[in-house]
Amino acid sequence: MSHTVVAELVANVLKVTAKAGDSVGPQDTLVILESMKMEIPVLAEVTGTITEFKVVEGEVVRDGDPIAVIEEK
């Protein structure tokens, strides 16, 4: 089963810290967003393997935009 991690606010994608194919767990950071000069880490939420990233550094995301797809284990 796949799980899509979504943005929870309007922000810039400051840094992508993982890549497709990486194994991740609920406490692993996928990307760091920047909003109002604050850095907000986005966590994987589930255990699995990243199958696809939907964002790149420098991009603006809005609330509900997909960030990554994780195939759950």
PyMOL Python script that loads the backbone (N, CA, C, O; Angstrom):
from pymol import cmd

cmd.read_pdbstr("""\
ATOM      1  N   MET A   1       0.842  -1.170   0.000  1.00  0.00           N
ATOM      2  CA  MET A   1       0.000   0.000   0.000  1.00  0.00           C
ATOM      3  C   MET A   1       0.895   1.244   0.000  1.00  0.00           C
ATOM      4  O   MET A   1       1.897   1.294   0.714  1.00  0.00           O
ATOM      5  N   SER A   2       0.531   2.228  -0.792  1.00  0.00           N
ATOM      6  CA  SER A   2       1.355   3.436  -0.831  1.00  0.00           C
ATOM      7  C   SER A   2       0.721   4.545   0.005  1.00  0.00           C
ATOM      8  O   SER A   2      -0.498   4.613   0.163  1.00  0.00           O
ATOM      9  N   HIS A   3       1.574   5.398   0.529  1.00  0.00           N
ATOM     10  CA  HIS A   3       1.172   6.517   1.384  1.00  0.00           C
ATOM     11  C   HIS A   3       1.766   7.791   0.794  1.00  0.00           C
ATOM     12  O   HIS A   3       2.959   7.838   0.494  1.00  0.00           O
ATOM     13  N   THR A   4       0.945   8.821   0.628  1.00  0.00           N
ATOM     14  CA  THR A   4       1.427  10.090   0.103  1.00  0.00           C
ATOM     15  C   THR A   4       1.603  11.081   1.248  1.00  0.00           C
ATOM     16  O   THR A   4       0.663  11.341   2.001  1.00  0.00           O
ATOM     17  N   VAL A   5       2.797  11.630   1.378  1.00  0.00           N
ATOM     18  CA  VAL A   5       3.090  12.664   2.369  1.00  0.00           C
ATOM     19  C   VAL A   5       2.763  13.996   1.711  1.00  0.00           C
ATOM     20  O   VAL A   5       3.215  14.268   0.599  1.00  0.00           O
ATOM     21  N   VAL A   6       1.977  14.829   2.393  1.00  0.00           N
ATOM     22  CA  VAL A   6       1.558  16.109   1.813  1.00  0.00           C
ATOM     23  C   VAL A   6       2.025  17.286   2.662  1.00  0.00           C
ATOM     24  O   VAL A   6       2.297  17.145   3.854  1.00  0.00           O
ATOM     25  N   ALA A   7       2.110  18.445   2.021  1.00  0.00           N
ATOM     26  CA  ALA A   7       2.473  19.680   2.723  1.00  0.00           C
ATOM     27  C   ALA A   7       1.299  20.117   3.599  1.00  0.00           C
ATOM     28  O   ALA A   7       0.137  19.931   3.240  1.00  0.00           O
ATOM     29  N   GLU A   8       1.620  20.693   4.736  1.00  0.00           N
ATOM     30  CA  GLU A   8       0.575  21.154   5.644  1.00  0.00           C
ATOM     31  C   GLU A   8       0.467  22.676   5.687  1.00  0.00           C
ATOM     32  O   GLU A   8      -0.318  23.227   6.458  1.00  0.00           O
ATOM     33  N   LEU A   9       1.268  23.358   4.847  1.00  0.00           N
ATOM     34  CA  LEU A   9       1.238  24.801   4.806  1.00  0.00           C
ATOM     35  C   LEU A   9       1.887  25.283   3.509  1.00  0.00           C
ATOM     36  O   LEU A   9       2.529  24.510   2.798  1.00  0.00           O
ATOM     37  N   VAL A  10       1.712  26.557   3.219  1.00  0.00           N
ATOM     38  CA  VAL A  10       2.380  27.163   2.069  1.00  0.00           C
ATOM     39  C   VAL A  10       3.822  27.446   2.490  1.00  0.00           C
ATOM     40  O   VAL A  10       4.062  28.098   3.507  1.00  0.00           O
ATOM     41  N   ALA A  11       4.783  26.949   1.700  1.00  0.00           N
ATOM     42  CA  ALA A  11       6.194  27.105   2.067  1.00  0.00           C
ATOM     43  C   ALA A  11       7.086  26.855   0.864  1.00  0.00           C
ATOM     44  O   ALA A  11       6.652  26.316  -0.154  1.00  0.00           O
ATOM     45  N   ASN A  12       8.335  27.257   1.001  1.00  0.00           N
ATOM     46  CA  ASN A  12       9.357  26.940   0.004  1.00  0.00           C
ATOM     47  C   ASN A  12      10.037  25.634   0.397  1.00  0.00           C
ATOM     48  O   ASN A  12      10.251  25.366   1.579  1.00  0.00           O
ATOM     49  N   VAL A  13      10.375  24.825  -0.607  1.00  0.00           N
ATOM     50  CA  VAL A  13      11.145  23.609  -0.345  1.00  0.00           C
ATOM     51  C   VAL A  13      12.598  24.050  -0.224  1.00  0.00           C
ATOM     52  O   VAL A  13      13.256  24.340  -1.223  1.00  0.00           O
ATOM     53  N   LEU A  14      13.089  24.096   1.007  1.00  0.00           N
ATOM     54  CA  LEU A  14      14.441  24.572   1.276  1.00  0.00           C
ATOM     55  C   LEU A  14      15.475  23.507   0.934  1.00  0.00           C
ATOM     56  O   LEU A  14      16.492  23.800   0.306  1.00  0.00           O
ATOM     57  N   LYS A  15      15.209  22.253   1.355  1.00  0.00           N
ATOM     58  CA  LYS A  15      16.178  21.184   1.132  1.00  0.00           C
ATOM     59  C   LYS A  15      15.468  19.840   1.066  1.00  0.00           C
ATOM     60  O   LYS A  15      14.590  19.549   1.879  1.00  0.00           O
ATOM     61  N   VAL A  16      15.857  19.022   0.090  1.00  0.00           N
ATOM     62  CA  VAL A  16      15.378  17.643   0.000  1.00  0.00           C
ATOM     63  C   VAL A  16      16.451  16.783   0.652  1.00  0.00           C
ATOM     64  O   VAL A  16      17.601  16.784   0.214  1.00  0.00           O
ATOM     65  N   THR A  17      16.077  16.041   1.706  1.00  0.00           N
ATOM     66  CA  THR A  17      17.072  15.305   2.498  1.00  0.00           C
ATOM     67  C   THR A  17      17.064  13.806   2.255  1.00  0.00           C
ATOM     68  O   THR A  17      17.865  13.082   2.846  1.00  0.00           O
ATOM     69  N   ALA A  18      16.172  13.328   1.393  1.00  0.00           N
ATOM     70  CA  ALA A  18      16.109  11.900   1.057  1.00  0.00           C
ATOM     71  C   ALA A  18      15.939  11.788  -0.452  1.00  0.00           C
ATOM     72  O   ALA A  18      15.814  12.795  -1.150  1.00  0.00           O
ATOM     73  N   LYS A  19      15.936  10.548  -0.949  1.00  0.00           N
ATOM     74  CA  LYS A  19      15.776  10.354  -2.398  1.00  0.00           C
ATOM     75  C   LYS A  19      14.953   9.099  -2.649  1.00  0.00           C
ATOM     76  O   LYS A  19      14.800   8.255  -1.766  1.00  0.00           O
ATOM     77  N   ALA A  20      14.430   8.988  -3.851  1.00  0.00           N
ATOM     78  CA  ALA A  20      13.676   7.795  -4.228  1.00  0.00           C
ATOM     79  C   ALA A  20      14.559   6.566  -4.043  1.00  0.00           C
ATOM     80  O   ALA A  20      15.736   6.563  -4.403  1.00  0.00           O
ATOM     81  N   GLY A  21      13.964   5.529  -3.477  1.00  0.00           N
ATOM     82  CA  GLY A  21      14.699   4.297  -3.203  1.00  0.00           C
ATOM     83  C   GLY A  21      15.165   4.175  -1.765  1.00  0.00           C
ATOM     84  O   GLY A  21      15.511   3.081  -1.318  1.00  0.00           O
ATOM     85  N   ASP A  22      15.178   5.293  -1.025  1.00  0.00           N
ATOM     86  CA  ASP A  22      15.590   5.260   0.384  1.00  0.00           C
ATOM     87  C   ASP A  22      14.537   4.562   1.243  1.00  0.00           C
ATOM     88  O   ASP A  22      13.337   4.727   1.027  1.00  0.00           O
ATOM     89  N   SER A  23      15.000   3.784   2.212  1.00  0.00           N
ATOM     90  CA  SER A  23      14.110   3.224   3.229  1.00  0.00           C
ATOM     91  C   SER A  23      13.970   4.264   4.334  1.00  0.00           C
ATOM     92  O   SER A  23      14.961   4.846   4.774  1.00  0.00           O
ATOM     93  N   VAL A  24      12.734   4.495   4.781  1.00  0.00           N
ATOM     94  CA  VAL A  24      12.473   5.524   5.783  1.00  0.00           C
ATOM     95  C   VAL A  24      11.531   5.001   6.857  1.00  0.00           C
ATOM     96  O   VAL A  24      10.825   4.010   6.671  1.00  0.00           O
ATOM     97  N   GLY A  25      11.544   5.701   7.982  1.00  0.00           N
ATOM     98  CA  GLY A  25      10.642   5.409   9.089  1.00  0.00           C
ATOM     99  C   GLY A  25       9.945   6.680   9.520  1.00  0.00           C
ATOM    100  O   GLY A  25      10.247   7.755   9.003  1.00  0.00           O
ATOM    101  N   PRO A  26       9.015   6.578  10.460  1.00  0.00           N
ATOM    102  CA  PRO A  26       8.201   7.723  10.865  1.00  0.00           C
ATOM    103  C   PRO A  26       8.972   8.939  11.382  1.00  0.00           C
ATOM    104  O   PRO A  26       8.440  10.048  11.343  1.00  0.00           O
ATOM    105  N   GLN A  27      10.178   8.772  11.853  1.00  0.00           N
ATOM    106  CA  GLN A  27      10.931   9.909  12.375  1.00  0.00           C
ATOM    107  C   GLN A  27      11.969  10.446  11.385  1.00  0.00           C
ATOM    108  O   GLN A  27      12.738  11.345  11.729  1.00  0.00           O
ATOM    109  N   ASP A  28      12.002   9.913  10.172  1.00  0.00           N
ATOM    110  CA  ASP A  28      12.978  10.347   9.173  1.00  0.00           C
ATOM    111  C   ASP A  28      12.473  11.572   8.414  1.00  0.00           C
ATOM    112  O   ASP A  28      11.317  11.629   7.993  1.00  0.00           O
ATOM    113  N   THR A  29      13.367  12.551   8.248  1.00  0.00           N
ATOM    114  CA  THR A  29      13.025  13.779   7.540  1.00  0.00           C
ATOM    115  C   THR A  29      13.160  13.571   6.034  1.00  0.00           C
ATOM    116  O   THR A  29      14.182  13.083   5.552  1.00  0.00           O
ATOM    117  N   LEU A  30      12.116  13.948   5.299  1.00  0.00           N
ATOM    118  CA  LEU A  30      12.131  13.851   3.840  1.00  0.00           C
ATOM    119  C   LEU A  30      12.589  15.156   3.205  1.00  0.00           C
ATOM    120  O   LEU A  30      13.451  15.164   2.327  1.00  0.00           O
ATOM    121  N   VAL A  31      12.006  16.252   3.657  1.00  0.00           N
ATOM    122  CA  VAL A  31      12.360  17.578   3.154  1.00  0.00           C
ATOM    123  C   VAL A  31      12.295  18.571   4.302  1.00  0.00           C
ATOM    124  O   VAL A  31      11.687  18.315   5.340  1.00  0.00           O
ATOM    125  N   ILE A  32      12.939  19.712   4.087  1.00  0.00           N
ATOM    126  CA  ILE A  32      12.825  20.815   5.031  1.00  0.00           C
ATOM    127  C   ILE A  32      12.162  21.959   4.280  1.00  0.00           C
ATOM    128  O   ILE A  32      12.642  22.404   3.238  1.00  0.00           O
ATOM    129  N   LEU A  33      11.040  22.428   4.837  1.00  0.00           N
ATOM    130  CA  LEU A  33      10.322  23.550   4.252  1.00  0.00           C
ATOM    131  C   LEU A  33      10.720  24.824   4.981  1.00  0.00           C
ATOM    132  O   LEU A  33      11.141  24.784   6.137  1.00  0.00           O
ATOM    133  N   GLU A  34      10.584  25.952   4.296  1.00  0.00           N
ATOM    134  CA  GLU A  34      10.885  27.252   4.903  1.00  0.00           C
ATOM    135  C   GLU A  34       9.674  28.142   4.706  1.00  0.00           C
ATOM    136  O   GLU A  34       9.195  28.342   3.589  1.00  0.00           O
ATOM    137  N   SER A  35       9.189  28.675   5.829  1.00  0.00           N
ATOM    138  CA  SER A  35       8.060  29.590   5.795  1.00  0.00           C
ATOM    139  C   SER A  35       8.256  30.629   6.881  1.00  0.00           C
ATOM    140  O   SER A  35       8.493  30.288   8.039  1.00  0.00           O
ATOM    141  N   MET A  36       8.157  31.883   6.512  1.00  0.00           N
ATOM    142  CA  MET A  36       8.311  32.996   7.462  1.00  0.00           C
ATOM    143  C   MET A  36       9.612  32.870   8.254  1.00  0.00           C
ATOM    144  O   MET A  36       9.640  33.090   9.465  1.00  0.00           O
ATOM    145  N   LYS A  37      10.684  32.515   7.552  1.00  0.00           N
ATOM    146  CA  LYS A  37      12.037  32.388   8.103  1.00  0.00           C
ATOM    147  C   LYS A  37      12.179  31.260   9.127  1.00  0.00           C
ATOM    148  O   LYS A  37      13.153  31.217   9.878  1.00  0.00           O
ATOM    149  N   MET A  38      11.205  30.349   9.152  1.00  0.00           N
ATOM    150  CA  MET A  38      11.283  29.177  10.021  1.00  0.00           C
ATOM    151  C   MET A  38      11.509  27.945   9.162  1.00  0.00           C
ATOM    152  O   MET A  38      10.950  27.839   8.071  1.00  0.00           O
ATOM    153  N   GLU A  39      12.326  27.010   9.646  1.00  0.00           N
ATOM    154  CA  GLU A  39      12.557  25.749   8.951  1.00  0.00           C
ATOM    155  C   GLU A  39      11.662  24.676   9.568  1.00  0.00           C
ATOM    156  O   GLU A  39      11.666  24.463  10.780  1.00  0.00           O
ATOM    157  N   ILE A  40      10.892  24.002   8.703  1.00  0.00           N
ATOM    158  CA  ILE A  40       9.945  23.003   9.159  1.00  0.00           C
ATOM    159  C   ILE A  40      10.281  21.658   8.518  1.00  0.00           C
ATOM    160  O   ILE A  40      10.152  21.513   7.302  1.00  0.00           O
ATOM    161  N   PRO A  41      10.711  20.667   9.312  1.00  0.00           N
ATOM    162  CA  PRO A  41      10.987  19.348   8.736  1.00  0.00           C
ATOM    163  C   PRO A  41       9.677  18.614   8.433  1.00  0.00           C
ATOM    164  O   PRO A  41       8.714  18.701   9.194  1.00  0.00           O
ATOM    165  N   VAL A  42       9.657  17.899   7.320  1.00  0.00           N
ATOM    166  CA  VAL A  42       8.511  17.061   6.967  1.00  0.00           C
ATOM    167  C   VAL A  42       8.963  15.612   7.130  1.00  0.00           C
ATOM    168  O   VAL A  42       9.907  15.170   6.475  1.00  0.00           O
ATOM    169  N   LEU A  43       8.285  14.880   8.005  1.00  0.00           N
ATOM    170  CA  LEU A  43       8.676  13.513   8.334  1.00  0.00           C
ATOM    171  C   LEU A  43       7.951  12.493   7.460  1.00  0.00           C
ATOM    172  O   LEU A  43       6.910  12.789   6.872  1.00  0.00           O
ATOM    173  N   ALA A  44       8.510  11.299   7.384  1.00  0.00           N
ATOM    174  CA  ALA A  44       7.981  10.240   6.530  1.00  0.00           C
ATOM    175  C   ALA A  44       6.598   9.753   6.953  1.00  0.00           C
ATOM    176  O   ALA A  44       5.814   9.368   6.086  1.00  0.00           O
ATOM    177  N   GLU A  45       6.267   9.749   8.215  1.00  0.00           N
ATOM    178  CA  GLU A  45       4.980   9.335   8.780  1.00  0.00           C
ATOM    179  C   GLU A  45       4.782   7.825   8.849  1.00  0.00           C
ATOM    180  O   GLU A  45       4.101   7.349   9.758  1.00  0.00           O
ATOM    181  N   VAL A  46       5.352   7.051   7.919  1.00  0.00           N
ATOM    182  CA  VAL A  46       5.198   5.588   7.890  1.00  0.00           C
ATOM    183  C   VAL A  46       6.549   4.938   7.601  1.00  0.00           C
ATOM    184  O   VAL A  46       7.493   5.608   7.181  1.00  0.00           O
ATOM    185  N   THR A  47       6.632   3.631   7.828  1.00  0.00           N
ATOM    186  CA  THR A  47       7.830   2.876   7.487  1.00  0.00           C
ATOM    187  C   THR A  47       7.667   2.303   6.089  1.00  0.00           C
ATOM    188  O   THR A  47       6.640   1.706   5.767  1.00  0.00           O
ATOM    189  N   GLY A  48       8.698   2.491   5.254  1.00  0.00           N
ATOM    190  CA  GLY A  48       8.634   1.959   3.900  1.00  0.00           C
ATOM    191  C   GLY A  48       9.766   2.474   3.034  1.00  0.00           C
ATOM    192  O   GLY A  48      10.807   2.903   3.533  1.00  0.00           O
ATOM    193  N   THR A  49       9.546   2.426   1.716  1.00  0.00           N
ATOM    194  CA  THR A  49      10.535   2.862   0.738  1.00  0.00           C
ATOM    195  C   THR A  49       9.952   3.990  -0.099  1.00  0.00           C
ATOM    196  O   THR A  49       8.827   3.895  -0.590  1.00  0.00           O
ATOM    197  N   ILE A  50      10.723   5.057  -0.257  1.00  0.00           N
ATOM    198  CA  ILE A  50      10.268   6.180  -1.081  1.00  0.00           C
ATOM    199  C   ILE A  50      10.248   5.723  -2.538  1.00  0.00           C
ATOM    200  O   ILE A  50      11.265   5.284  -3.075  1.00  0.00           O
ATOM    201  N   THR A  51       9.094   5.830  -3.165  1.00  0.00           N
ATOM    202  CA  THR A  51       8.987   5.432  -4.571  1.00  0.00           C
ATOM    203  C   THR A  51       9.025   6.634  -5.509  1.00  0.00           C
ATOM    204  O   THR A  51       9.381   6.504  -6.681  1.00  0.00           O
ATOM    205  N   GLU A  52       8.656   7.809  -4.989  1.00  0.00           N
ATOM    206  CA  GLU A  52       8.618   8.991  -5.860  1.00  0.00           C
ATOM    207  C   GLU A  52       8.650  10.268  -5.032  1.00  0.00           C
ATOM    208  O   GLU A  52       8.002  10.363  -3.990  1.00  0.00           O
ATOM    209  N   PHE A  53       9.414  11.248  -5.509  1.00  0.00           N
ATOM    210  CA  PHE A  53       9.376  12.590  -4.930  1.00  0.00           C
ATOM    211  C   PHE A  53       8.589  13.481  -5.868  1.00  0.00           C
ATOM    212  O   PHE A  53       8.754  13.413  -7.086  1.00  0.00           O
ATOM    213  N   LYS A  54       7.734  14.319  -5.300  1.00  0.00           N
ATOM    214  CA  LYS A  54       6.889  15.203  -6.101  1.00  0.00           C
ATOM    215  C   LYS A  54       7.372  16.653  -6.073  1.00  0.00           C
ATOM    216  O   LYS A  54       6.773  17.516  -6.715  1.00  0.00           O
ATOM    217  N   VAL A  55       8.470  16.933  -5.321  1.00  0.00           N
ATOM    218  CA  VAL A  55       8.968  18.303  -5.188  1.00  0.00           C
ATOM    219  C   VAL A  55      10.465  18.366  -5.459  1.00  0.00           C
ATOM    220  O   VAL A  55      11.165  17.354  -5.416  1.00  0.00           O
ATOM    221  N   VAL A  56      10.938  19.573  -5.739  1.00  0.00           N
ATOM    222  CA  VAL A  56      12.373  19.830  -5.894  1.00  0.00           C
ATOM    223  C   VAL A  56      12.724  21.059  -5.070  1.00  0.00           C
ATOM    224  O   VAL A  56      11.858  21.874  -4.750  1.00  0.00           O
ATOM    225  N   GLU A  57      13.987  21.184  -4.734  1.00  0.00           N
ATOM    226  CA  GLU A  57      14.438  22.344  -3.959  1.00  0.00           C
ATOM    227  C   GLU A  57      14.112  23.629  -4.698  1.00  0.00           C
ATOM    228  O   GLU A  57      14.266  23.711  -5.917  1.00  0.00           O
ATOM    229  N   GLY A  58      13.660  24.634  -3.954  1.00  0.00           N
ATOM    230  CA  GLY A  58      13.331  25.935  -4.528  1.00  0.00           C
ATOM    231  C   GLY A  58      11.878  26.077  -4.933  1.00  0.00           C
ATOM    232  O   GLY A  58      11.414  27.187  -5.194  1.00  0.00           O
ATOM    233  N   GLU A  59      11.160  24.981  -4.990  1.00  0.00           N
ATOM    234  CA  GLU A  59       9.750  24.991  -5.388  1.00  0.00           C
ATOM    235  C   GLU A  59       8.878  25.495  -4.233  1.00  0.00           C
ATOM    236  O   GLU A  59       9.248  25.362  -3.066  1.00  0.00           O
ATOM    237  N   VAL A  60       7.734  26.065  -4.560  1.00  0.00           N
ATOM    238  CA  VAL A  60       6.758  26.476  -3.548  1.00  0.00           C
ATOM    239  C   VAL A  60       5.667  25.417  -3.489  1.00  0.00           C
ATOM    240  O   VAL A  60       5.126  25.012  -4.518  1.00  0.00           O
ATOM    241  N   VAL A  61       5.347  24.971  -2.274  1.00  0.00           N
ATOM    242  CA  VAL A  61       4.248  24.026  -2.078  1.00  0.00           C
ATOM    243  C   VAL A  61       3.121  24.722  -1.339  1.00  0.00           C
ATOM    244  O   VAL A  61       3.335  25.676  -0.591  1.00  0.00           O
ATOM    245  N   ARG A  62       1.932  24.227  -1.563  1.00  0.00           N
ATOM    246  CA  ARG A  62       0.744  24.756  -0.894  1.00  0.00           C
ATOM    247  C   ARG A  62       0.145  23.651  -0.018  1.00  0.00           C
ATOM    248  O   ARG A  62       0.452  22.472  -0.196  1.00  0.00           O
ATOM    249  N   ASP A  63      -0.699  24.038   0.911  1.00  0.00           N
ATOM    250  CA  ASP A  63      -1.358  23.093   1.798  1.00  0.00           C
ATOM    251  C   ASP A  63      -2.036  21.994   0.982  1.00  0.00           C
ATOM    252  O   ASP A  63      -2.878  22.279   0.130  1.00  0.00           O
ATOM    253  N   GLY A  64      -1.670  20.740   1.242  1.00  0.00           N
ATOM    254  CA  GLY A  64      -2.261  19.603   0.551  1.00  0.00           C
ATOM    255  C   GLY A  64      -1.484  19.110  -0.656  1.00  0.00           C
ATOM    256  O   GLY A  64      -1.805  18.055  -1.202  1.00  0.00           O
ATOM    257  N   ASP A  65      -0.461  19.857  -1.087  1.00  0.00           N
ATOM    258  CA  ASP A  65       0.353  19.412  -2.228  1.00  0.00           C
ATOM    259  C   ASP A  65       1.139  18.162  -1.842  1.00  0.00           C
ATOM    260  O   ASP A  65       1.674  18.089  -0.736  1.00  0.00           O
ATOM    261  N   PRO A  66       1.216  17.171  -2.746  1.00  0.00           N
ATOM    262  CA  PRO A  66       2.000  15.978  -2.447  1.00  0.00           C
ATOM    263  C   PRO A  66       3.497  16.276  -2.421  1.00  0.00           C
ATOM    264  O   PRO A  66       3.995  17.048  -3.240  1.00  0.00           O
ATOM    265  N   ILE A  67       4.209  15.664  -1.481  1.00  0.00           N
ATOM    266  CA  ILE A  67       5.652  15.834  -1.361  1.00  0.00           C
ATOM    267  C   ILE A  67       6.361  14.555  -1.796  1.00  0.00           C
ATOM    268  O   ILE A  67       7.311  14.609  -2.576  1.00  0.00           O
ATOM    269  N   ALA A  68       5.906  13.410  -1.299  1.00  0.00           N
ATOM    270  CA  ALA A  68       6.556  12.141  -1.637  1.00  0.00           C
ATOM    271  C   ALA A  68       5.553  11.006  -1.504  1.00  0.00           C
ATOM    272  O   ALA A  68       4.556  11.107  -0.790  1.00  0.00           O
ATOM    273  N   VAL A  69       5.848   9.921  -2.217  1.00  0.00           N
ATOM    274  CA  VAL A  69       5.041   8.700  -2.123  1.00  0.00           C
ATOM    275  C   VAL A  69       5.934   7.617  -1.517  1.00  0.00           C
ATOM    276  O   VAL A  69       7.056   7.389  -1.968  1.00  0.00           O
ATOM    277  N   ILE A  70       5.403   6.950  -0.474  1.00  0.00           N
ATOM    278  CA  ILE A  70       6.140   5.905   0.224  1.00  0.00           C
ATOM    279  C   ILE A  70       5.358   4.602   0.117  1.00  0.00           C
ATOM    280  O   ILE A  70       4.171   4.551   0.437  1.00  0.00           O
ATOM    281  N   GLU A  71       6.026   3.560  -0.332  1.00  0.00           N
ATOM    282  CA  GLU A  71       5.425   2.221  -0.364  1.00  0.00           C
ATOM    283  C   GLU A  71       5.633   1.629   1.023  1.00  0.00           C
ATOM    284  O   GLU A  71       6.762   1.359   1.431  1.00  0.00           O
ATOM    285  N   GLU A  72       4.525   1.428   1.747  1.00  0.00           N
ATOM    286  CA  GLU A  72       4.597   0.939   3.122  1.00  0.00           C
ATOM    287  C   GLU A  72       5.050  -0.509   3.190  1.00  0.00           C
ATOM    288  O   GLU A  72       4.759  -1.314   2.305  1.00  0.00           O
ATOM    289  N   LYS A  73       5.781  -0.826   4.276  1.00  0.00           N
ATOM    290  CA  LYS A  73       6.209  -2.207   4.527  1.00  0.00           C
ATOM    291  C   LYS A  73       5.270  -2.866   5.473  1.00  0.00           C
ATOM    292  O   LYS A  73       5.455  -4.035   5.813  1.00  0.00           O
TER     293      LYS A  73
END
""", "prot")
cmd.dss("prot")
cmd.show_as("cartoon", "prot")
cmd.util.cbc("prot")
cmd.orient("prot")
